[in-house]
Amino acid sequence: MDLRTTDLLVQPDGSVTTLYTEVIDLAALGLLQIERASDVEPDSTGHWWAQLREGPKLGPFDRRNQALQAEVDWLLEHRLLKH
């Protein structure tokens, strides 16, 4: 699964925005402010959904990893790369 887990957006003031993963030790960049952007949960029929806090509900997906990838793709396009 290509999560593009190392994309970092560095602002002119030195702040960094990224999707949190444990691929990089983000604490090495300084004080962290972590916010949940979405939830990925199954429904009663076993299909997976990604509910974005500031966006749409994506799905249904047959597999959890499909919902996770859709979540990452949406967040990258609409939250991270739009800056």
Backbone bond lengths (Angstrom), bond angles and torsions (degrees), N, CA, C in turn:
res aa  C-N    CA-C-N  psi(-1)  N-CA   C-N-CA  omega(-1)  CA-C   N-CA-C  phi
1 M - - - 1.453 - - 1.528 108.04 -
2 D 1.331 116.72 125.57 1.463 121.68 -179.54 1.522 109.46 -90.77
3 L 1.317 116.65 96.72 1.460 120.28 -178.98 1.523 112.52 -92.61
4 R 1.325 118.19 -3.75 1.461 121.53 -177.15 1.528 109.66 47.08
5 T 1.294 114.58 54.82 1.460 121.46 -169.84 1.516 114.24 -76.46
6 T 1.303 117.99 -4.52 1.457 118.43 -178.24 1.521 112.64 -113.08
7 D 1.329 118.42 12.58 1.461 120.36 175.87 1.526 109.43 -69.04
8 L 1.320 116.45 122.52 1.455 122.40 178.15 1.519 108.56 -122.82
9 L 1.308 116.77 132.62 1.455 121.79 175.10 1.524 107.08 -106.59
10 V 1.321 116.44 112.65 1.455 121.99 -178.26 1.528 108.48 -100.42
11 Q 1.325 115.72 121.35 1.461 122.33 -179.13 1.532 109.89 -83.68
12 P 1.338 117.86 159.71 1.467 120.83 177.94 1.539 113.31 -56.13
13 D 1.351 116.81 -28.49 1.471 118.97 179.51 1.533 112.83 -82.29
14 G 1.330 116.87 1.31 1.459 121.41 178.53 1.512 114.45 93.64
15 S 1.329 118.70 -7.26 1.464 120.03 178.20 1.532 108.85 -72.98
16 V 1.323 115.02 152.22 1.455 121.77 -176.37 1.521 109.08 -123.92
17 T 1.335 116.50 135.54 1.457 122.03 174.27 1.519 107.85 -118.84
18 T 1.325 116.16 136.41 1.458 121.41 179.23 1.518 109.17 -158.57
19 L 1.321 116.15 169.92 1.453 120.62 169.70 1.518 106.63 -85.19
20 Y 1.312 116.66 131.45 1.467 120.38 -176.58 1.523 110.80 -72.09
21 T 1.292 115.35 126.38 1.460 123.38 167.79 1.523 105.76 -143.56
22 E 1.305 116.03 176.91 1.459 119.96 178.07 1.524 111.64 -103.81
23 V 1.341 116.57 18.48 1.453 121.43 177.80 1.523 110.47 -70.89
24 I 1.317 116.54 -36.12 1.461 123.40 178.69 1.527 107.67 -118.76
25 D 1.325 117.08 141.52 1.462 121.11 174.37 1.530 107.56 -77.36
26 L 1.317 116.29 89.60 1.467 120.72 -176.10 1.517 112.44 -64.71
27 A 1.322 118.08 -25.10 1.462 120.68 178.66 1.528 111.08 -62.40
28 A 1.319 117.44 -23.08 1.462 120.65 177.79 1.527 111.66 -67.23
29 L 1.338 117.00 -17.30 1.462 121.29 179.28 1.522 112.56 -84.33
30 G 1.324 116.75 -14.54 1.457 120.46 -179.26 1.514 111.27 130.98
31 L 1.328 115.79 -161.98 1.456 122.41 -178.96 1.527 110.40 -62.51
32 L 1.330 116.62 131.57 1.457 121.62 -178.22 1.523 111.53 -96.35
33 Q 1.311 116.05 143.20 1.462 122.91 168.56 1.519 105.40 -127.05
34 I 1.331 116.08 104.67 1.463 121.65 -174.86 1.517 108.68 -105.21
35 E 1.337 115.74 130.01 1.466 122.05 178.92 1.519 109.53 -128.05
36 R 1.326 116.65 135.68 1.461 120.51 175.30 1.521 108.24 -74.10
37 A 1.324 115.80 129.24 1.464 120.91 -178.14 1.519 112.23 -103.84
38 S 1.337 117.52 -16.39 1.456 119.69 -175.86 1.522 110.74 -167.35
39 D 1.324 114.00 172.60 1.457 121.93 175.13 1.517 107.74 -132.29
40 V 1.328 117.40 139.52 1.461 122.61 174.63 1.520 106.84 -116.57
41 E 1.337 115.54 117.63 1.463 121.22 -174.50 1.527 110.33 -141.57
42 P 1.336 116.98 151.97 1.463 120.02 174.03 1.526 110.39 -84.32
43 D 1.335 115.16 156.77 1.460 119.19 172.59 1.532 109.28 -98.49
44 S 1.302 116.92 -174.78 1.468 120.90 -175.29 1.525 112.69 -69.72
45 T 1.335 118.07 -13.22 1.461 120.87 178.86 1.526 112.42 -99.72
46 G 1.328 117.20 1.47 1.453 121.00 178.37 1.515 114.79 90.37
47 H 1.323 117.26 6.34 1.462 120.73 175.61 1.532 108.99 -88.00
48 W 1.324 115.10 151.27 1.459 121.41 -176.83 1.509 111.33 -103.86
49 W 1.325 115.65 142.53 1.471 123.52 -179.53 1.523 109.09 -131.06
50 A 1.320 115.46 144.86 1.460 121.78 171.91 1.521 106.95 -112.42
51 Q 1.323 116.79 114.27 1.461 122.24 179.21 1.513 108.41 -101.91
52 L 1.331 116.51 110.21 1.451 121.50 179.04 1.515 109.27 -80.93
53 R 1.320 117.62 137.00 1.470 121.49 -179.51 1.524 111.82 -65.62
54 E 1.316 116.07 -36.98 1.470 120.63 178.84 1.516 108.84 -122.07
55 G 1.324 115.35 52.59 1.449 119.73 -177.95 1.512 111.29 -176.96
56 P 1.316 115.97 -162.76 1.455 121.19 -173.35 1.523 113.86 -80.95
57 K 1.307 114.83 173.41 1.458 122.42 169.57 1.524 105.65 -97.80
58 L 1.318 116.73 120.97 1.456 122.25 -176.25 1.519 110.18 -101.84
59 G 1.322 116.94 134.60 1.457 120.93 177.99 1.499 111.13 138.63
60 P 1.280 116.81 -173.48 1.459 128.67 7.88 1.533 112.01 -82.77
61 F 1.325 115.31 154.78 1.455 123.09 177.14 1.515 108.61 -123.67
62 D 1.324 115.91 146.07 1.466 120.42 178.87 1.516 111.86 -73.27
63 R 1.330 116.51 -29.62 1.463 120.67 -176.19 1.520 110.95 -125.67
64 R 1.312 114.90 147.94 1.468 121.16 179.84 1.524 110.83 -60.08
65 N 1.336 117.64 -41.87 1.460 119.35 -177.36 1.527 111.51 -64.02
66 Q 1.329 118.96 -27.97 1.459 121.34 175.55 1.532 110.37 -67.99
67 A 1.323 116.44 -41.03 1.466 120.39 177.98 1.523 110.27 -66.93
68 L 1.336 117.51 -39.99 1.461 120.76 178.08 1.525 111.24 -63.25
69 Q 1.336 117.16 -41.43 1.456 119.66 179.71 1.521 111.13 -67.19
70 A 1.332 117.76 -40.19 1.466 120.91 177.08 1.526 110.33 -62.64
71 E 1.332 116.38 -39.45 1.463 122.02 177.70 1.536 110.12 -60.82
72 V 1.314 116.88 -49.29 1.460 121.32 -179.25 1.527 110.70 -62.81
73 D 1.322 116.96 -46.02 1.467 120.55 -179.97 1.522 111.07 -58.58
74 W 1.342 116.77 -44.47 1.467 120.41 -179.26 1.524 110.25 -65.49
75 L 1.326 116.96 -45.20 1.463 120.23 -179.08 1.524 111.76 -63.13
76 L 1.332 116.66 -41.23 1.457 119.18 178.23 1.526 111.10 -62.23
77 E 1.317 116.63 -45.73 1.466 120.34 -176.90 1.523 113.17 -71.27
78 H 1.320 117.42 -40.84 1.463 120.33 -171.13 1.528 115.50 -101.74
79 R 1.319 117.64 -19.86 1.463 119.17 -178.30 1.522 112.49 -115.82
80 L 1.319 116.81 -43.24 1.460 118.72 -174.99 1.528 111.62 -87.19
81 L 1.299 118.04 -51.96 1.455 120.80 -172.64 1.515 113.52 -82.38
82 K 1.333 118.66 -8.94 1.459 120.44 179.63 1.530 112.46 -77.34
83 H 1.332 117.19 -15.06 1.468 120.91 -176.53 1.492 111.17 -69.44
